[in-house]
């Protein structure tokens, strides 16, 4: 029985793509920014897998004999958001990008307010942590939800759960998702619950994403077609709106995400365990905190031996990312970057430089390994990786 453990280190970019200037991201390099700012910065297990051996990587030295095989992936799709990146990883490319807004049209907001029975606050592009500081007190007094967006294609609704109950917030999000029809092309509606104590605002772990469904089948569907399970951990289930997924596990951040991955490795005997670790992006990239980002990477790195120990002889481990989020770049949003891809397993050759491919090549390799149909967008690396 074959099994893939596929972990997405959300926003772990390794250098600007050739078209980064079109997105305002010239010079972006998430890994280099972290390595420049955090001293010491120690990720020995990722280094041993071959992270520093990837073309163009700086900040992490190469090793003579990597334990894994390695490469970098370029995004073909138009965009730099979570959905676009994850969809392309599974072979679903986005040629027409999701729309972004500086603010949503007044006519839409008025219709939305009528639908939910209350006025809203905000309706502008902002950092999520900053807007709840700006509008948190008014929100508490008026009980109006906070609506905001960003450079991503998102309609976000923040609420203090002591003011607006969590289930009511979720209901507001479902209404917004229904109203944001195809004309708007908004990728996600996101519930952003928070709490406040003595003027300090803290997001809770009850975030929920309401995404559009993928427009066509991809790697996850093709794996299910083989009769093997697809276990989604973290926000994977939300990103694909449940499509191609047999089990979805909610997580409360990276530590829980790794714990849940290890738990799934005990019970899911074959197929795909597909994990997103969101804290890199949500807690450190968007908040422009390179020191915190580096510490978060070190924490993940320290737990890789647990994942190795839980692997069976026939397993394949893949590590990659879905976009960049340079914590030293201007603004608060994702950056258009290459991402790393690392392959490890007992039946996999080590030390192979896979060069530069596309995001879809990762999903093609997963499908190839699991004897599933390979999406048209990707090309599998497996013929170079599998031991005879």
Secondary structure as GFF3:
##gff-version 3
##sequence-region A 1 388
A	DSSP	beta_strand	3	9	.	.	.	ID=ss1
A	DSSP	beta_strand	13	16	.	.	.	ID=ss2
A	DSSP	three_ten_helix	20	23	.	.	.	ID=ss3
A	DSSP	alpha_helix	30	37	.	.	.	ID=ss4
A	DSSP	alpha_helix	44	49	.	.	.	ID=ss5
A	DSSP	three_ten_helix	51	53	.	.	.	ID=ss6
A	DSSP	beta_strand	69	74	.	.	.	ID=ss7
A	DSSP	alpha_helix	82	89	.	.	.	ID=ss8
A	DSSP	alpha_helix	106	116	.	.	.	ID=ss9
A	DSSP	beta_strand	121	125	.	.	.	ID=ss10
A	DSSP	alpha_helix	128	142	.	.	.	ID=ss11
A	DSSP	beta_strand	146	149	.	.	.	ID=ss12
A	DSSP	beta_strand	154	160	.	.	.	ID=ss13
A	DSSP	alpha_helix	166	179	.	.	.	ID=ss14
A	DSSP	beta_strand	188	197	.	.	.	ID=ss15
A	DSSP	beta_strand	200	203	.	.	.	ID=ss16
A	DSSP	beta_strand	208	211	.	.	.	ID=ss17
A	DSSP	alpha_helix	219	225	.	.	.	ID=ss18
A	DSSP	beta_strand	230	233	.	.	.	ID=ss19
A	DSSP	alpha_helix	236	239	.	.	.	ID=ss20
A	DSSP	beta_strand	247	249	.	.	.	ID=ss21
A	DSSP	alpha_helix	254	267	.	.	.	ID=ss22
A	DSSP	beta_strand	271	277	.	.	.	ID=ss23
A	DSSP	alpha_helix	279	279	.	.	.	ID=ss24
A	DSSP	pi_helix	280	285	.	.	.	ID=ss25
A	DSSP	alpha_helix	290	310	.	.	.	ID=ss26
A	DSSP	beta_strand	315	320	.	.	.	ID=ss27
A	DSSP	beta_strand	337	344	.	.	.	ID=ss28
A	DSSP	beta_strand	353	358	.	.	.	ID=ss29
A	DSSP	alpha_helix	359	369	.	.	.	ID=ss30
A	DSSP	alpha_helix	382	385	.	.	.	ID=ss31
###
